[in-house]
């Protein structure tokens, strides 16, 4: 059994407008998608039209003192270079540790828990430690090479 209810003119107009709103939103989204697609194609079109650069790759740098096919010597040289890089990392970590200690001591001085002399002693000792560490690592790098 079907019930047919007649809507008034105002109600049927409101119902039609409510039904048209999703259709308008869908059309707007479709237009926006088309615009984005065309914009993307316009941006990418020059990439597909350009000619490739015919540049050559640079030649690989051989390890110091190693012949072209001597892989054992090349491995030794890379190991020596790795040890030197490890020394640089140790020096960097030492510098960071001394700087962090100085910042912490300055914070204690600012809060009144340390004196200015403590901060000065830390700065002098930290500088001596860094200079000594860099000297020893430099000597180690000379011995490694």
MODELLER restraints for C-alpha pairs under 7 A, 6 or more apart:
rsr = mdl.restraints
at = mdl.atoms
rsr.add(forms.Gaussian(group=physical.xy_distance, feature=features.Distance(at['CA:63:A'], at['CA:74:A']), mean=5.65, stdev=0.5))
rsr.add(forms.Gaussian(group=physical.xy_distance, feature=features.Distance(at['CA:63:A'], at['CA:77:A']), mean=6.06, stdev=0.5))
rsr.add(forms.Gaussian(group=physical.xy_distance, feature=features.Distance(at['CA:64:A'], at['CA:77:A']), mean=6.73, stdev=0.5))
rsr.add(forms.Gaussian(group=physical.xy_distance, feature=features.Distance(at['CA:66:A'], at['CA:73:A']), mean=5.52, stdev=0.5))
rsr.add(forms.Gaussian(group=physical.xy_distance, feature=features.Distance(at['CA:66:A'], at['CA:74:A']), mean=5.63, stdev=0.5))
rsr.add(forms.Gaussian(group=physical.xy_distance, feature=features.Distance(at['CA:80:A'], at['CA:144:A']), mean=6.37, stdev=0.5))
rsr.add(forms.Gaussian(group=physical.xy_distance, feature=features.Distance(at['CA:84:A'], at['CA:141:A']), mean=5.92, stdev=0.5))
rsr.add(forms.Gaussian(group=physical.xy_distance, feature=features.Distance(at['CA:87:A'], at['CA:137:A']), mean=6.04, stdev=0.5))
rsr.add(forms.Gaussian(group=physical.xy_distance, feature=features.Distance(at['CA:91:A'], at['CA:133:A']), mean=6.90, stdev=0.5))
rsr.add(forms.Gaussian(group=physical.xy_distance, feature=features.Distance(at['CA:91:A'], at['CA:134:A']), mean=6.54, stdev=0.5))
rsr.add(forms.Gaussian(group=physical.xy_distance, feature=features.Distance(at['CA:94:A'], at['CA:130:A']), mean=6.99, stdev=0.5))
rsr.add(forms.Gaussian(group=physical.xy_distance, feature=features.Distance(at['CA:95:A'], at['CA:130:A']), mean=6.69, stdev=0.5))
rsr.add(forms.Gaussian(group=physical.xy_distance, feature=features.Distance(at['CA:98:A'], at['CA:126:A']), mean=5.68, stdev=0.5))
rsr.add(forms.Gaussian(group=physical.xy_distance, feature=features.Distance(at['CA:102:A'], at['CA:122:A']), mean=6.69, stdev=0.5))
rsr.add(forms.Gaussian(group=physical.xy_distance, feature=features.Distance(at['CA:102:A'], at['CA:123:A']), mean=6.72, stdev=0.5))
rsr.add(forms.Gaussian(group=physical.xy_distance, feature=features.Distance(at['CA:105:A'], at['CA:119:A']), mean=5.96, stdev=0.5))
rsr.add(forms.Gaussian(group=physical.xy_distance, feature=features.Distance(at['CA:106:A'], at['CA:119:A']), mean=6.37, stdev=0.5))
rsr.add(forms.Gaussian(group=physical.xy_distance, feature=features.Distance(at['CA:108:A'], at['CA:114:A']), mean=5.39, stdev=0.5))
rsr.add(forms.Gaussian(group=physical.xy_distance, feature=features.Distance(at['CA:109:A'], at['CA:115:A']), mean=5.65, stdev=0.5))
rsr.add(forms.Gaussian(group=physical.xy_distance, feature=features.Distance(at['CA:109:A'], at['CA:116:A']), mean=6.50, stdev=0.5))
